[in-house]
Amino acid sequence: MENKPHKSSIFRKVLNIIGIIVCIFLTLIIIVNGTMIVKSYIYPDKVPDFLGYKPFIVLSGSMEPTILTGDLVLTKEIAAETIAKNDIITFKIDKDTVVTHRVTEVVNEDGALSFLTKGDANTGSDASVVKPENLEGKYLGRVGGLGRFAMFLQTPIGMLIFVVTPLCLFIVYDVVGRRRRSKQKSTREAELEAELAYLKATQKENSKSES
């Protein structure tokens, strides 16, 4: 019985830590998504980024086994001059299509750069060369299967399950916790006031007895 308050205190601390982590995670998602959504409206012809970083969902297996279908790849905007052979780059081939392929050759004709590319799983090179203005960034890494989750997250059900619901639960938990702490504080203050009144009354009685 003596350990129960201690265990309860530890449990509340763990819940508070989990709540803070969830809140930070959701805040980051909201900030990143919000920034990219705003940029997509301000610059409709460009792929939105966050501090130069761009996530892409892989929809084909042209880069297998290096990059798999359903992966989420992250690229970083860099200068075209820094691209070298065997680098993996992300680039636009038309207004609505973005591709992530490996550089097979860097072409420099009279100072004009371009890149020949090929998917690791493809038998032939890409039909057109990549010009610096079509370059979206250099491949940094991938998270396996996260692309599918990201696509689901963009649906109304996904937003409801993984963003809205956890956020509402955290708000409810925070409100309940604040009320509980406020009640405990009020109870403690009442106990202290009662104890102080008792001490004062005892002191008066002692003073009368001495008189």
N, C-alpha and C positions, 0 to 999 in steps of 0.2 A: 504493500500500500504506500510505503514511503517513496518508492521510485516512480509512482504514477505521474506526479506533477512534473518531474524531471523529464520523463519520456514525452509527455505532452508538449513541453517546452521545446525539446529537440525536434519533434514532429512539426511544430509550427514554424521553426526556423528553416527546416528543409522545404516546407511549402512556400515560405517567403522567398527562398533562394530560387526555387523552380519558377515561381511567379515572375521574379525579376528577369530571369533568363528568357522566359517566354515573351515578356514584354519587350525586352531589348531586340529579340529576334524579329518579332512582328513589326517593331518600329523601323528596323533596318529594311525589311521587305517593303514597308509602306514608303519609306524615303526613296529607295532605289526605284521601285515601280512608278512612284509619283514623278520622279525626275525624268525617267524615260518616257512616260506618257506625255508629259509637258513638251519634251523635246520633239516627240513624234508629231505633235501639232504645230510646233514652231518651225521645224525643219522637216516637212513631209517627204522630201526627196532623199533624206539621209536615214541611215540606220541609227536609232537612238543609242546613246551610250551613257555610262555613269563614270565620270572621271577618266574617260578614255577606254574603259573596259566595256566589252560588248558580249553578252551571252547569246548563243545560237542553239537551236534545237536541231539535231541531226535527223533527217528524214530518209536518208538513203544509205546503202552500205558501200559506197564507192571508196571509202577510206579504211575498210576492214582489212586486217584485224586491229589497226592502230586506233581507229575511232569506229564505234558501233552505232547502228541505228537505235535511236531513242536516247542517245547520250546528250548531255548538255555540255557544249564546248565554250570555253572562255577565250576571247582574243583581246589583244591590247593594241591600240593605235600606235604605230611607229612610223618613222620616216622610211620611204621606199628605198633609200640608199643603203639602209642597214639590212635589207633582205638578202639572204645568201641561198645558194643551192642546197636543197634538202630541207629547207625551212618549210613549215606548213603555214599557209596563209589563208585568210578568208577574203573573198572578193565578190563583187557583183558581176553577174553576166547579163542581167537585164534589170529593169526597174523593180521587179518583184522577186527575183531569184538571187540567193546568195549561196556560194559554194565554198567549201573548205577542202583544199587540195594541196599536194606537195609541189614545191618548186623543183623542176628538173633542170632548168637552165635560166640564168640571168643574162638578158640581152641588153647590150649598151651600144646603140648606134648613134654616133655623133652626139653623145651626151643624153640621148633619149632612152630612158629605161623602160624595159618591159620584161615580163616573166612568162616562161613556158611552164605549164603545170600539168599534173596527172594525178588521178586518184590511185591510191595504192592497190586497190582491187580491180582497177580497169586495165584492159589490155593495151589501149592506145592513149596517147596524150590528148589533152583538151583541144577542141577545134580552134579556139581563139586565144590570142595572147592576152595577158593581164597587164593593163596600163596602171600607172601609179594612182590615177584619179578613181580607179575602180577598187583599189585596195581598201579593205575595211579593217584589217589588223593582222597581227601575227598570232598564231595559235599558242596558247599558254598551257592548256590542259583540259581535261574532261572529267565529268562526274557520270559514271555509268548509270544509265537508266533514268537519270534525273530529268531528262528532256520530256519523257512521258508524264512524269509527275508535274512538271511545269506547264505542260499543255492542259492537264486536268485542272490545275490550279487556276487557269484562266477561265474555266467554265463557271457558271453561276453556282453549281453544286460544290465545286472545288473551293471557291471563295468562301462559301457558307461554312463548309466543314473545317477548313484549315486556317482561315483568317478571321471571319466574323465571329464564329462560335467561340474559339479560344479567347479572342479579345473580350467578348461579352462575359465569359466565365471569369476572366481575370478582373474585370471591373467589378463584378458581383462579389468576388472573393475579397477584393480590396475594400469595398464598402462595408461588407460584413466584418472584416478584420478591424477597420477603423471604429465601427460601432462597439465591437467587443472591447477594444482597448480603451475607448472612452468610458464604457460602463465600468471596467475594472479600475480605471483611474478615479471615477466618481465614488466607487465603493471604498477604495483605499483612502480617499480623502475623508469620507464619512467616518471610517474607522479611526483615522488619526484625530479627527475632531472629537469623536466620542472618547478616545483615550485621553486627549488633552483636557476635556471637561472633567473626566474622572479624576485626573491628577490634581486639577484645580480644586475640586470638591474635597479630595483627600487632604490637600494642603490646608484648606480652610478648617476642616475638622481637627487636624493636628494643632493648628494655631489656637483654636478655641480650647482644646484640651490643655494645652500648655498654660493658657491664661487662667 
